[in-house]
Amino acid sequence: QEQLIESGGGLVQAGGSLRLSCTTSTRTFNTYVMAWFRQAPGKDREFVATGGQSEIMTAYADSVKGRFTSSRDNAKNTMFLQMNNLKPEDTAVYYCAAGMRLGTTRPGDYPYWGQGTQVTVSS
């Protein structure tokens, strides 16, 4: 059972920035496809970004393209989500996830999840 731990969430005004981190102690971090999802109250879990085992994330949801950038540092077993120009509709609990299926945006394809970190954007 892999353990993922998110951090970096908080309260920010619209237009502001936050940087989320996702760390794991697993020695096989660099073998996993990693992803970010988010879930707002009353809504389904939503795909945000995903990428392969290299340190460049390659796919983003249309709603965050140009504002969010995800990256990973395999040497530190850590993934990041830099969120700029935040909007109130970005308010959600953000989760990192790990799996083996490259390119998938479906939550069910990721067997390992963190506990989530709350991001709240005020207008």
Secondary structure, DSSP 8 states (H G I E B T S, - for coil): ---EEEE--EEEETT--EEEEEEE--TTGGGSEEEEEEE-TTS--EEEEEE-SSSBEEEE-TTTTTTEEEEEEGGGTEEEEEE-S--GGG-EEEEEEEES-TT---GGG--EEB--EEEEEE-
